[in-house]
Amino acid sequence: MTLKGELLHATSFVTMRQLRKHIKAYIEGFYNTQRLHSGLGYRTPLEFEGIN
């Protein structure tokens, strides 16, 4: 799945600031901490880097 499919589909933003804030929250709150990545051995980026 892509960022567009996971986050942006059917969502509209009035300003670029809103969009950037939403993307940052998504990456820090879900993508790096919960989403499993096949290229990382089905681990999160934080697990892969040994942070979590």
mmCIF entry with sequence, helices, sheets and N, C-alpha, C, O atoms, coordinates in Angstrom:
data_MODEL
# 
_entry.id   MODEL 
# 
_entity.id                         1 
_entity.type                       polymer 
_entity.pdbx_number_of_molecules   1 
# 
_entity_poly.entity_id                      1 
_entity_poly.type                           'polypeptide(L)' 
_entity_poly.nstd_linkage                   no 
_entity_poly.nstd_monomer                   no 
_entity_poly.pdbx_seq_one_letter_code       MTLKGELLHATSFVTMRQLRKHIKAYIEGFYNTQRLHSGLGYRTPLEFEGIN 
_entity_poly.pdbx_seq_one_letter_code_can   MTLKGELLHATSFVTMRQLRKHIKAYIEGFYNTQRLHSGLGYRTPLEFEGIN 
_entity_poly.pdbx_strand_id                 A 
# 
loop_
_entity_poly_seq.entity_id 
_entity_poly_seq.num 
_entity_poly_seq.mon_id 
_entity_poly_seq.hetero 
1 1  MET n 
1 2  THR n 
1 3  LEU n 
1 4  LYS n 
1 5  GLY n 
1 6  GLU n 
1 7  LEU n 
1 8  LEU n 
1 9  HIS n 
1 10 ALA n 
1 11 THR n 
1 12 SER n 
1 13 PHE n 
1 14 VAL n 
1 15 THR n 
1 16 MET n 
1 17 ARG n 
1 18 GLN n 
1 19 LEU n 
1 20 ARG n 
1 21 LYS n 
1 22 HIS n 
1 23 ILE n 
1 24 LYS n 
1 25 ALA n 
1 26 TYR n 
1 27 ILE n 
1 28 GLU n 
1 29 GLY n 
1 30 PHE n 
1 31 TYR n 
1 32 ASN n 
1 33 THR n 
1 34 GLN n 
1 35 ARG n 
1 36 LEU n 
1 37 HIS n 
1 38 SER n 
1 39 GLY n 
1 40 LEU n 
1 41 GLY n 
1 42 TYR n 
1 43 ARG n 
1 44 THR n 
1 45 PRO n 
1 46 LEU n 
1 47 GLU n 
1 48 PHE n 
1 49 GLU n 
1 50 GLY n 
1 51 ILE n 
1 52 ASN n 
# 
_struct_asym.id          A 
_struct_asym.entity_id   1 
# 
loop_
_struct_conf.conf_type_id 
_struct_conf.id 
_struct_conf.pdbx_PDB_helix_id 
_struct_conf.beg_label_comp_id 
_struct_conf.beg_label_asym_id 
_struct_conf.beg_label_seq_id 
_struct_conf.pdbx_beg_PDB_ins_code 
_struct_conf.end_label_comp_id 
_struct_conf.end_label_asym_id 
_struct_conf.end_label_seq_id 
_struct_conf.pdbx_end_PDB_ins_code 
_struct_conf.beg_auth_comp_id 
_struct_conf.beg_auth_asym_id 
_struct_conf.beg_auth_seq_id 
_struct_conf.end_auth_comp_id 
_struct_conf.end_auth_asym_id 
_struct_conf.end_auth_seq_id 
_struct_conf.pdbx_PDB_helix_class 
_struct_conf.details 
_struct_conf.pdbx_PDB_helix_length 
HELX_P HELX_P1 AA1 LEU A 3  ? LEU A 3  ? LEU A 3  LEU A 3  1 ? 1  
HELX_P HELX_P2 AA2 LYS A 4  ? LEU A 8  ? LYS A 4  LEU A 8  3 ? 5  
HELX_P HELX_P3 AA3 MET A 16 ? TYR A 26 ? MET A 16 TYR A 26 1 ? 11 
HELX_P HELX_P4 AA4 ILE A 27 ? TYR A 31 ? ILE A 27 TYR A 31 3 ? 5  
HELX_P HELX_P5 AA5 SER A 38 ? LEU A 40 ? SER A 38 LEU A 40 5 ? 3  
HELX_P HELX_P6 AA6 PRO A 45 ? PHE A 48 ? PRO A 45 PHE A 48 1 ? 4  
# 
_struct_conf_type.id          HELX_P 
_struct_conf_type.criteria    ? 
_struct_conf_type.reference   ? 
# 
loop_
_atom_site.group_PDB 
_atom_site.id 
_atom_site.type_symbol 
_atom_site.label_atom_id 
_atom_site.label_alt_id 
_atom_site.label_comp_id 
_atom_site.label_asym_id 
_atom_site.label_entity_id 
_atom_site.label_seq_id 
_atom_site.pdbx_PDB_ins_code 
_atom_site.Cartn_x 
_atom_site.Cartn_y 
_atom_site.Cartn_z 
_atom_site.occupancy 
_atom_site.B_iso_or_equiv 
_atom_site.pdbx_formal_charge 
_atom_site.auth_seq_id 
_atom_site.auth_comp_id 
_atom_site.auth_asym_id 
_atom_site.auth_atom_id 
_atom_site.pdbx_PDB_model_num 
ATOM 1   N N  . MET A 1 1  ? 0.848   -1.173 0.000  1.00 0.00 ? 1  MET A N  1 
ATOM 2   C CA . MET A 1 1  ? 0.000   0.000  0.000  1.00 0.00 ? 1  MET A CA 1 
ATOM 3   C C  . MET A 1 1  ? 0.895   1.239  0.000  1.00 0.00 ? 1  MET A C  1 
ATOM 4   O O  . MET A 1 1  ? 2.034   1.189  0.465  1.00 0.00 ? 1  MET A O  1 
ATOM 5   N N  . THR A 1 2  ? 0.393   2.310  -0.505 1.00 0.00 ? 2  THR A N  1 
ATOM 6   C CA . THR A 1 2  ? 1.168   3.546  -0.579 1.00 0.00 ? 2  THR A CA 1 
ATOM 7   C C  . THR A 1 2  ? 0.671   4.555  0.440  1.00 0.00 ? 2  THR A C  1 
ATOM 8   O O  . THR A 1 2  ? -0.401  4.402  1.024  1.00 0.00 ? 2  THR A O  1 
ATOM 9   N N  . LEU A 1 3  ? 1.463   5.575  0.637  1.00 0.00 ? 3  LEU A N  1 
ATOM 10  C CA . LEU A 1 3  ? 1.054   6.665  1.530  1.00 0.00 ? 3  LEU A CA 1 
ATOM 11  C C  . LEU A 1 3  ? -0.284  7.228  1.087  1.00 0.00 ? 3  LEU A C  1 
ATOM 12  O O  . LEU A 1 3  ? -1.153  7.511  1.912  1.00 0.00 ? 3  LEU A O  1 
ATOM 13  N N  . LYS A 1 4  ? -0.443  7.389  -0.215 1.00 0.00 ? 4  LYS A N  1 
ATOM 14  C CA . LYS A 1 4  ? -1.705  7.919  -0.735 1.00 0.00 ? 4  LYS A CA 1 
ATOM 15  C C  . LYS A 1 4  ? -2.872  7.027  -0.333 1.00 0.00 ? 4  LYS A C  1 
ATOM 16  O O  . LYS A 1 4  ? -3.912  7.523  0.101  1.00 0.00 ? 4  LYS A O  1 
ATOM 17  N N  . GLY A 1 5  ? -2.709  5.734  -0.472 1.00 0.00 ? 5  GLY A N  1 
ATOM 18  C CA . GLY A 1 5  ? -3.790  4.807  -0.147 1.00 0.00 ? 5  GLY A CA 1 
ATOM 19  C C  . GLY A 1 5  ? -4.065  4.700  1.331  1.00 0.00 ? 5  GLY A C  1 
ATOM 20  O O  . GLY A 1 5  ? -5.215  4.536  1.740  1.00 0.00 ? 5  GLY A O  1 
ATOM 21  N N  . GLU A 1 6  ? -3.019  4.792  2.145  1.00 0.00 ? 6  GLU A N  1 
ATOM 22  C CA . GLU A 1 6  ? -3.181  4.636  3.587  1.00 0.00 ? 6  GLU A CA 1 
ATOM 23  C C  . GLU A 1 6  ? -3.615  5.907  4.296  1.00 0.00 ? 6  GLU A C  1 
ATOM 24  O O  . GLU A 1 6  ? -4.305  5.852  5.315  1.00 0.00 ? 6  GLU A O  1 
ATOM 25  N N  . LEU A 1 7  ? -3.217  7.040  3.764  1.00 0.00 ? 7  LEU A N  1 
ATOM 26  C CA . LEU A 1 7  ? -3.421  8.290  4.501  1.00 0.00 ? 7  LEU A CA 1 
ATOM 27  C C  . LEU A 1 7  ? -4.292  9.297  3.774  1.00 0.00 ? 7  LEU A C  1 
ATOM 28  O O  . LEU A 1 7  ? -5.187  9.889  4.375  1.00 0.00 ? 7  LEU A O  1 
ATOM 29  N N  . LEU A 1 8  ? -4.046  9.494  2.514  1.00 0.00 ? 8  LEU A N  1 
ATOM 30  C CA . LEU A 1 8  ? -4.616  10.648 1.831  1.00 0.00 ? 8  LEU A CA 1 
ATOM 31  C C  . LEU A 1 8  ? -5.908  10.384 1.074  1.00 0.00 ? 8  LEU A C  1 
ATOM 32  O O  . LEU A 1 8  ? -6.609  11.333 0.721  1.00 0.00 ? 8  LEU A O  1 
ATOM 33  N N  . HIS A 1 9  ? -6.242  9.144  0.818  1.00 0.00 ? 9  HIS A N  1 
ATOM 34  C CA . HIS A 1 9  ? -7.442  8.846  0.052  1.00 0.00 ? 9  HIS A CA 1 
ATOM 35  C C  . HIS A 1 9  ? -8.682  9.401  0.753  1.00 0.00 ? 9  HIS A C  1 
ATOM 36  O O  . HIS A 1 9  ? -8.905  9.151  1.937  1.00 0.00 ? 9  HIS A O  1 
ATOM 37  N N  . ALA A 1 10 ? -9.462  10.137 0.023  1.00 0.00 ? 10 ALA A N  1 
ATOM 38  C CA . ALA A 1 10 ? -10.732 10.698 0.510  1.00 0.00 ? 10 ALA A CA 1 
ATOM 39  C C  . ALA A 1 10 ? -10.527 11.714 1.636  1.00 0.00 ? 10 ALA A C  1 
ATOM 40  O O  . ALA A 1 10 ? -11.439 11.940 2.431  1.00 0.00 ? 10 ALA A O  1 
ATOM 41  N N  . THR A 1 11 ? -9.357  12.320 1.712  1.00 0.00 ? 11 THR A N  1 
ATOM 42  C CA . THR A 1 11 ? -9.085  13.359 2.698  1.00 0.00 ? 11 THR A CA 1 
ATOM 43  C C  . THR A 1 11 ? -8.704  14.621 1.948  1.00 0.00 ? 11 THR A C  1 
ATOM 44  O O  . THR A 1 11 ? -7.926  14.571 0.995  1.00 0.00 ? 11 THR A O  1 
ATOM 45  N N  . SER A 1 12 ? -9.242  15.738 2.366  1.00 0.00 ? 12 SER A N  1 
ATOM 46  C CA . SER A 1 12 ? -8.873  16.996 1.721  1.00 0.00 ? 12 SER A CA 1 
ATOM 47  C C  . SER A 1 12 ? -8.276  17.943 2.757  1.00 0.00 ? 12 SER A C  1 
ATOM 48  O O  . SER A 1 12 ? -8.631  17.913 3.936  1.00 0.00 ? 12 SER A O  1 
ATOM 49  N N  . PHE A 1 13 ? -7.370  18.776 2.286  1.00 0.00 ? 13 PHE A N  1 
ATOM 50  C CA . PHE A 1 13 ? -6.684  19.722 3.151  1.00 0.00 ? 13 PHE A CA 1 
ATOM 51  C C  . PHE A 1 13 ? -6.821  21.110 2.552  1.00 0.00 ? 13 PHE A C  1 
ATOM 52  O O  . PHE A 1 13 ? -6.746  21.284 1.336  1.00 0.00 ? 13 PHE A O  1 
ATOM 53  N N  . VAL A 1 14 ? -7.021  22.084 3.408  1.00 0.00 ? 14 VAL A N  1 
ATOM 54  C CA . VAL A 1 14 ? -7.197  23.459 2.954  1.00 0.00 ? 14 VAL A CA 1 
ATOM 55  C C  . VAL A 1 14 ? -5.845  24.106 2.693  1.00 0.00 ? 14 VAL A C  1 
ATOM 56  O O  . VAL A 1 14 ? -5.691  24.874 1.743  1.00 0.00 ? 14 VAL A O  1 
ATOM 57  N N  . THR A 1 15 ? -4.857  23.792 3.543  1.00 0.00 ? 15 THR A N  1 
ATOM 58  C CA . THR A 1 15 ? -3.544  24.414 3.395  1.00 0.00 ? 15 THR A CA 1 
ATOM 59  C C  . THR A 1 15 ? -2.449  23.346 3.329  1.00 0.00 ? 15 THR A C  1 
ATOM 60  O O  . THR A 1 15 ? -2.653  22.204 3.742  1.00 0.00 ? 15 THR A O  1 
ATOM 61  N N  . MET A 1 16 ? -1.291  23.735 2.806  1.00 0.00 ? 16 MET A N  1 
ATOM 62  C CA . MET A 1 16 ? -0.140  22.840 2.789  1.00 0.00 ? 16 MET A CA 1 
ATOM 63  C C  . MET A 1 16 ? 0.323   22.547 4.215  1.00 0.00 ? 16 MET A C  1 
ATOM 64  O O  . MET A 1 16 ? 0.836   21.462 4.491  1.00 0.00 ? 16 MET A O  1 
ATOM 65  N N  . ARG A 1 17 ? 0.146   23.493 5.106  1.00 0.00 ? 17 ARG A N  1 
ATOM 66  C CA . ARG A 1 17 ? 0.539   23.285 6.495  1.00 0.00 ? 17 ARG A CA 1 
ATOM 67  C C  . ARG A 1 17 ? -0.255  22.135 7.118  1.00 0.00 ? 17 ARG A C  1 
ATOM 68  O O  . ARG A 1 17 ? 0.309   21.311 7.838  1.00 0.00 ? 17 ARG A O  1 
ATOM 69  N N  . GLN A 1 18 ? -1.559  22.078 6.842  1.00 0.00 ? 18 GLN A N  1 
ATOM 70  C CA . GLN A 1 18 ? -2.394  20.989 7.342  1.00 0.00 ? 18 GLN A CA 1 
ATOM 71  C C  . GLN A 1 18 ? -1.917  19.648 6.784  1.00 0.00 ? 18 GLN A C  1 
ATOM 72  O O  . GLN A 1 18 ? -1.817  18.662 7.515  1.00 0.00 ? 18 GLN A O  1 
ATOM 73  N N  . LEU A 1 19 ? -1.626  19.621 5.498  1.00 0.00 ? 19 LEU A N  1 
ATOM 74  C CA . LEU A 1 19 ? -1.155  18.403 4.856  1.00 0.00 ? 19 LEU A CA 1 
ATOM 75  C C  . LEU A 1 19 ? 0.158   17.935 5.472  1.00 0.00 ? 19 LEU A C  1 
ATOM 76  O O  . LEU A 1 19 ? 0.292   16.759 5.812  1.00 0.00 ? 19 LEU A O  1 
ATOM 77  N N  . ARG A 1 20 ? 1.121   18.826 5.619  1.00 0.00 ? 20 ARG A N  1 
ATOM 78  C CA . ARG A 1 20 ? 2.418   18.473 6.197  1.00 0.00 ? 20 ARG A CA 1 
ATOM 79  C C  . ARG A 1 20 ? 2.269   17.950 7.630  1.00 0.00 ? 20 ARG A C  1 
ATOM 80  O O  . ARG A 1 20 ? 2.910   16.971 8.010  1.00 0.00 ? 20 ARG A O  1 
ATOM 81  N N  . LYS A 1 21 ? 1.420   18.609 8.415  1.00 0.00 ? 21 LYS A N  1 
ATOM 82  C CA . LYS A 1 21 ? 1.198   18.192 9.796  1.00 0.00 ? 21 LYS A CA 1 
ATOM 83  C C  . LYS A 1 21 ? 0.592   16.787 9.849  1.00 0.00 ? 21 LYS A C  1 
ATOM 84  O O  . LYS A 1 21 ? 0.988   15.961 10.671 1.00 0.00 ? 21 LYS A O  1 
ATOM 85  N N  . HIS A 1 22 ? -0.355  16.534 8.977  1.00 0.00 ? 22 HIS A N  1 
ATOM 86  C CA . HIS A 1 22 ? -1.020  15.231 8.921  1.00 0.00 ? 22 HIS A CA 1 
ATOM 87  C C  . HIS A 1 22 ? -0.043  14.134 8.498  1.00 0.00 ? 22 HIS A C  1 
ATOM 88  O O  . HIS A 1 22 ? -0.041  13.048 9.078  1.00 0.00 ? 22 HIS A O  1 
ATOM 89  N N  . ILE A 1 23 ? 0.780   14.410 7.500  1.00 0.00 ? 23 ILE A N  1 
ATOM 90  C CA . ILE A 1 23 ? 1.763   13.433 7.033  1.00 0.00 ? 23 ILE A CA 1 
ATOM 91  C C  . ILE A 1 23 ? 2.796   13.154 8.114  1.00 0.00 ? 23 ILE A C  1 
ATOM 92  O O  . ILE A 1 23 ? 3.151   11.997 8.342  1.00 0.00 ? 23 ILE A O  1 
ATOM 93  N N  . LYS A 1 24 ? 3.279   14.181 8.776  1.00 0.00 ? 24 LYS A N  1 
ATOM 94  C CA . LYS A 1 24 ? 4.265   14.002 9.844  1.00 0.00 ? 24 LYS A CA 1 
ATOM 95  C C  . LYS A 1 24 ? 3.700   13.137 10.972 1.00 0.00 ? 24 LYS A C  1 
ATOM 96  O O  . LYS A 1 24 ? 4.371   12.227 11.460 1.00 0.00 ? 24 LYS A O  1 
ATOM 97  N N  . ALA A 1 25 ? 2.479   13.421 11.376 1.00 0.00 ? 25 ALA A N  1 
ATOM 98  C CA . ALA A 1 25 ? 1.841   12.641 12.437 1.00 0.00 ? 25 ALA A CA 1 
ATOM 99  C C  . ALA A 1 25 ? 1.672   11.185 12.018 1.00 0.00 ? 25 ALA A C  1 
ATOM 100 O O  . ALA A 1 25 ? 1.861   10.278 12.829 1.00 0.00 ? 25 ALA A O  1 
ATOM 101 N N  . TYR A 1 26 ? 1.324   10.964 10.777 1.00 0.00 ? 26 TYR A N  1 
ATOM 102 C CA . TYR A 1 26 ? 1.155   9.600  10.258 1.00 0.00 ? 26 TYR A CA 1 
ATOM 103 C C  . TYR A 1 26 ? 2.486   8.848  10.282 1.00 0.00 ? 26 TYR A C  1 
ATOM 104 O O  . TYR A 1 26 ? 2.551   7.712  10.752 1.00 0.00 ? 26 TYR A O  1 
ATOM 105 N N  . ILE A 1 27 ? 3.534   9.474  9.782  1.00 0.00 ? 27 ILE A N  1 
ATOM 106 C CA . ILE A 1 27 ? 4.836   8.812  9.715  1.00 0.00 ? 27 ILE A CA 1 
ATOM 107 C C  . ILE A 1 27 ? 5.373   8.522  11.113 1.00 0.00 ? 27 ILE A C  1 
ATOM 108 O O  . ILE A 1 27 ? 5.851   7.419  11.380 1.00 0.00 ? 27 ILE A O  1 
ATOM 109 N N  . GLU A 1 28 ? 5.297   9.497  11.995 1.00 0.00 ? 28 GLU A N  1 
ATOM 110 C CA . GLU A 1 28 ? 5.827   9.309  13.346 1.00 0.00 ? 28 GLU A CA 1 
ATOM 111 C C  . GLU A 1 28 ? 4.942   8.422  14.216 1.00 0.00 ? 28 GLU A C  1 
ATOM 112 O O  . GLU A 1 28 ? 5.447   7.704  15.079 1.00 0.00 ? 28 GLU A O  1 
ATOM 113 N N  . GLY A 1 29 ? 3.632   8.465  14.001 1.00 0.00 ? 29 GLY A N  1 
ATOM 114 C CA . GLY A 1 29 ? 2.709   7.738  14.865 1.00 0.00 ? 29 GLY A CA 1 
ATOM 115 C C  . GLY A 1 29 ? 2.326   6.357  14.392 1.00 0.00 ? 29 GLY A C  1 
ATOM 116 O O  . GLY A 1 29 ? 1.929   5.525  15.208 1.00 0.00 ? 29 GLY A O  1 
ATOM 117 N N  . PHE A 1 30 ? 2.428   6.082  13.112 1.00 0.00 ? 30 PHE A N  1 
ATOM 118 C CA . PHE A 1 30 ? 2.032   4.766  12.609 1.00 0.00 ? 30 PHE A CA 1 
ATOM 119 C C  . PHE A 1 30 ? 3.108   4.135  11.743 1.00 0.00 ? 30 PHE A C  1 
ATOM 120 O O  . PHE A 1 30 ? 3.551   3.020  12.019 1.00 0.00 ? 30 PHE A O  1 
ATOM 121 N N  . TYR A 1 31 ? 3.528   4.827  10.711 1.00 0.00 ? 31 TYR A N  1 
ATOM 122 C CA . TYR A 1 31 ? 4.407   4.237  9.710  1.00 0.00 ? 31 TYR A CA 1 
ATOM 123 C C  . TYR A 1 31 ? 5.709   3.734  10.317 1.00 0.00 ? 31 TYR A C  1 
ATOM 124 O O  . TYR A 1 31 ? 6.136   2.625  9.993  1.00 0.00 ? 31 TYR A O  1 
ATOM 125 N N  . ASN A 1 32 ? 6.345   4.492  11.170 1.00 0.00 ? 32 ASN A N  1 
ATOM 126 C CA . ASN A 1 32 ? 7.620   4.082  11.765 1.00 0.00 ? 32 ASN A CA 1 
ATOM 127 C C  . ASN A 1 32 ? 7.463   3.208  12.994 1.00 0.00 ? 32 ASN A C  1 
ATOM 128 O O  . ASN A 1 32 ? 8.408   2.516  13.372 1.00 0.00 ? 32 ASN A O  1 
ATOM 129 N N  . THR A 1 33 ? 6.302   3.217  13.628 1.00 0.00 ? 33 THR A N  1 
ATOM 130 C CA . THR A 1 33 ? 6.157   2.514  14.901 1.00 0.00 ? 33 THR A CA 1 
ATOM 131 C C  . THR A 1 33 ? 5.299   1.258  14.846 1.00 0.00 ? 33 THR A C  1 
ATOM 132 O O  . THR A 1 33 ? 5.452   0.371  15.687 1.00 0.00 ? 33 THR A O  1 
ATOM 133 N N  . GLN A 1 34 ? 4.395   1.166  13.866 1.00 0.00 ? 34 GLN A N  1 
ATOM 134 C CA . GLN A 1 34 ? 3.456   0.044  13.853 1.00 0.00 ? 34 GLN A CA 1 
ATOM 135 C C  . GLN A 1 34 ? 3.424   -0.738 12.539 1.00 0.00 ? 34 GLN A C  1 
ATOM 136 O O  . GLN A 1 34 ? 3.240   -1.955 12.547 1.00 0.00 ? 34 GLN A O  1 
ATOM 137 N N  . ARG A 1 35 ? 3.599   -0.050 11.420 1.00 0.00 ? 35 ARG A N  1 
ATOM 138 C CA . ARG A 1 35 ? 3.447   -0.704 10.118 1.00 0.00 ? 35 ARG A CA 1 
ATOM 139 C C  . ARG A 1 35 ? 4.625   -1.629 9.850  1.00 0.00 ? 35 ARG A C  1 
ATOM 140 O O  . ARG A 1 35 ? 5.779   -1.206 9.912  1.00 0.00 ? 35 ARG A O  1 
ATOM 141 N N  . LEU A 1 36 ? 4.331   -2.896 9.551  1.00 0.00 ? 36 LEU A N  1 
ATOM 142 C CA . LEU A 1 36 ? 5.359   -3.877 9.251  1.00 0.00 ? 36 LEU A CA 1 
ATOM 143 C C  . LEU A 1 36 ? 5.782   -3.731 7.792  1.00 0.00 ? 36 LEU A C  1 
ATOM 144 O O  . LEU A 1 36 ? 4.939   -3.553 6.912  1.00 0.00 ? 36 LEU A O  1 
ATOM 145 N N  . HIS A 1 37 ? 7.076   -3.807 7.541  1.00 0.00 ? 37 HIS A N  1 
ATOM 146 C CA . HIS A 1 37 ? 7.641   -3.632 6.205  1.00 0.00 ? 37 HIS A CA 1 
ATOM 147 C C  . HIS A 1 37 ? 8.279   -4.939 5.753  1.00 0.00 ? 37 HIS A C  1 
ATOM 148 O O  . HIS A 1 37 ? 9.165   -5.465 6.427  1.00 0.00 ? 37 HIS A O  1 
ATOM 149 N N  . SER A 1 38 ? 7.837   -5.459 4.628  1.00 0.00 ? 38 SER A N  1 
ATOM 150 C CA . SER A 1 38 ? 8.367   -6.728 4.133  1.00 0.00 ? 38 SER A CA 1 
ATOM 151 C C  . SER A 1 38 ? 9.860   -6.637 3.854  1.00 0.00 ? 38 SER A C  1 
ATOM 152 O O  . SER A 1 38 ? 10.584  -7.607 4.076  1.00 0.00 ? 38 SER A O  1 
ATOM 153 N N  . GLY A 1 39 ? 10.331  -5.502 3.375  1.00 0.00 ? 39 GLY A N  1 
ATOM 154 C CA . GLY A 1 39 ? 11.749  -5.327 3.077  1.00 0.00 ? 39 GLY A CA 1 
ATOM 155 C C  . GLY A 1 39 ? 12.631  -5.282 4.323  1.00 0.00 ? 39 GLY A C  1 
ATOM 156 O O  . GLY A 1 39 ? 13.856  -5.350 4.224  1.00 0.00 ? 39 GLY A O  1 
ATOM 157 N N  . LEU A 1 40 ? 12.011  -5.168 5.482  1.00 0.00 ? 40 LEU A N  1 
ATOM 158 C CA . LEU A 1 40 ? 12.749  -5.132 6.747  1.00 0.00 ? 40 LEU A CA 1 
ATOM 159 C C  . LEU A 1 40 ? 12.503  -6.402 7.566  1.00 0.00 ? 40 LEU A C  1 
ATOM 160 O O  . LEU A 1 40 ? 12.678  -6.416 8.785  1.00 0.00 ? 40 LEU A O  1 
ATOM 161 N N  . GLY A 1 41 ? 12.097  -7.462 6.872  1.00 0.00 ? 41 GLY A N  1 
ATOM 162 C CA . GLY A 1 41 ? 11.828  -8.715 7.577  1.00 0.00 ? 41 GLY A CA 1 
ATOM 163 C C  . GLY A 1 41 ? 10.561  -8.660 8.402  1.00 0.00 ? 41 GLY A C  1 
ATOM 164 O O  . GLY A 1 41 ? 10.482  -9.271 9.468  1.00 0.00 ? 41 GLY A O  1 
ATOM 165 N N  . TYR A 1 42 ? 9.578   -7.940 7.922  1.00 0.00 ? 42 TYR A N  1 
ATOM 166 C CA . TYR A 1 42 ? 8.287   -7.755 8.597  1.00 0.00 ? 42 TYR A CA 1 
ATOM 167 C C  . TYR A 1 42 ? 8.462   -7.188 10.000 1.00 0.00 ? 42 TYR A C  1 
ATOM 168 O O  . TYR A 1 42 ? 7.830   -7.627 10.962 1.00 0.00 ? 42 TYR A O  1 
ATOM 169 N N  . ARG A 1 43 ? 9.350   -6.190 10.078 1.00 0.00 ? 43 ARG A N  1 
ATOM 170 C CA . ARG A 1 43 ? 9.547   -5.426 11.299 1.00 0.00 ? 43 ARG A CA 1 
ATOM 171 C C  . ARG A 1 43 ? 9.243   -3.972 10.986 1.00 0.00 ? 43 ARG A C  1 
ATOM 172 O O  . ARG A 1 43 ? 9.207   -3.572 9.822  1.00 0.00 ? 43 ARG A O  1 
ATOM 173 N N  . THR A 1 44 ? 9.024   -3.182 12.030 1.00 0.00 ? 44 THR A N  1 
ATOM 174 C CA . THR A 1 44 ? 8.834   -1.753 11.833 1.00 0.00 ? 44 THR A CA 1 
ATOM 175 C C  . THR A 1 44 ? 10.202  -1.108 11.608 1.00 0.00 ? 44 THR A C  1 
ATOM 176 O O  . THR A 1 44 ? 11.219  -1.701 11.968 1.00 0.00 ? 44 THR A O  1 
ATOM 177 N N  . PRO A 1 45 ? 10.252  0.084  11.025 1.00 0.00 ? 45 PRO A N  1 
ATOM 178 C CA . PRO A 1 45 ? 11.541  0.751  10.873 1.00 0.00 ? 45 PRO A CA 1 
ATOM 179 C C  . PRO A 1 45 ? 12.256  0.951  12.215 1.00 0.00 ? 45 PRO A C  1 
ATOM 180 O O  . PRO A 1 45 ? 13.478  0.829  12.288 1.00 0.00 ? 45 PRO A O  1 
ATOM 181 N N  . LEU A 1 46 ? 11.504  1.255  13.271 1.00 0.00 ? 46 LEU A N  1 
ATOM 182 C CA . LEU A 1 46 ? 12.134  1.439  14.576 1.00 0.00 ? 46 LEU A CA 1 
ATOM 183 C C  . LEU A 1 46 ? 12.734  0.135  15.103 1.00 0.00 ? 46 LEU A C  1 
ATOM 184 O O  . LEU A 1 46 ? 13.824  0.142  15.674 1.00 0.00 ? 46 LEU A O  1 
ATOM 185 N N  . GLU A 1 47 ? 12.026  -0.986 14.916 1.00 0.00 ? 47 GLU A N  1 
ATOM 186 C CA . GLU A 1 47 ? 12.563  -2.274 15.320 1.00 0.00 ? 47 GLU A CA 1 
ATOM 187 C C  . GLU A 1 47 ? 13.814  -2.616 14.512 1.00 0.00 ? 47 GLU A C  1 
ATOM 188 O O  . GLU A 1 47 ? 14.803  -3.106 15.057 1.00 0.00 ? 47 GLU A O  1 
ATOM 189 N N  . PHE A 1 48 ? 13.757  -2.355 13.229 1.00 0.00 ? 48 PHE A N  1 
ATOM 190 C CA . PHE A 1 48 ? 14.886  -2.635 12.346 1.00 0.00 ? 48 PHE A CA 1 
ATOM 191 C C  . PHE A 1 48 ? 16.131  -1.855 12.757 1.00 0.00 ? 48 PHE A C  1 
ATOM 192 O O  . PHE A 1 48 ? 17.244  -2.379 12.711 1.00 0.00 ? 48 PHE A O  1 
ATOM 193 N N  . GLU A 1 49 ? 15.939  -0.612 13.155 1.00 0.00 ? 49 GLU A N  1 
ATOM 194 C CA . GLU A 1 49 ? 17.052  0.229  13.576 1.00 0.00 ? 49 GLU A CA 1 
ATOM 195 C C  . GLU A 1 49 ? 17.470  -0.050 15.014 1.00 0.00 ? 49 GLU A C  1 
ATOM 196 O O  . GLU A 1 49 ? 18.453  0.515  15.493 1.00 0.00 ? 49 GLU A O  1 
ATOM 197 N N  . GLY A 1 50 ? 16.734  -0.915 15.707 1.00 0.00 ? 50 GLY A N  1 
ATOM 198 C CA . GLY A 1 50 ? 17.074  -1.247 17.084 1.00 0.00 ? 50 GLY A CA 1 
ATOM 199 C C  . GLY A 1 50 ? 16.667  -0.204 18.085 1.00 0.00 ? 50 GLY A C  1 
ATOM 200 O O  . GLY A 1 50 ? 17.176  -0.183 19.206 1.00 0.00 ? 50 GLY A O  1 
ATOM 201 N N  . ILE A 1 51 ? 15.745  0.676  17.693 1.00 0.00 ? 51 ILE A N  1 
ATOM 202 C CA . ILE A 1 51 ? 15.293  1.754  18.569 1.00 0.00 ? 51 ILE A CA 1 
ATOM 203 C C  . ILE A 1 51 ? 14.173  1.281  19.482 1.00 0.00 ? 51 ILE A C  1 
ATOM 204 O O  . ILE A 1 51 ? 14.025  1.763  20.605 1.00 0.00 ? 51 ILE A O  1 
ATOM 205 N N  . ASN A 1 52 ? 13.399  0.345  18.993 1.00 0.00 ? 52 ASN A N  1 
ATOM 206 C CA . ASN A 1 52 ? 12.226  -0.098 19.746 1.00 0.00 ? 52 ASN A CA 1 
ATOM 207 C C  . ASN A 1 52 ? 12.383  -1.537 20.186 1.00 0.00 ? 52 ASN A C  1 
ATOM 208 O O  . ASN A 1 52 ? 11.492  -2.086 20.834 1.00 0.00 ? 52 ASN A O  1 
# 
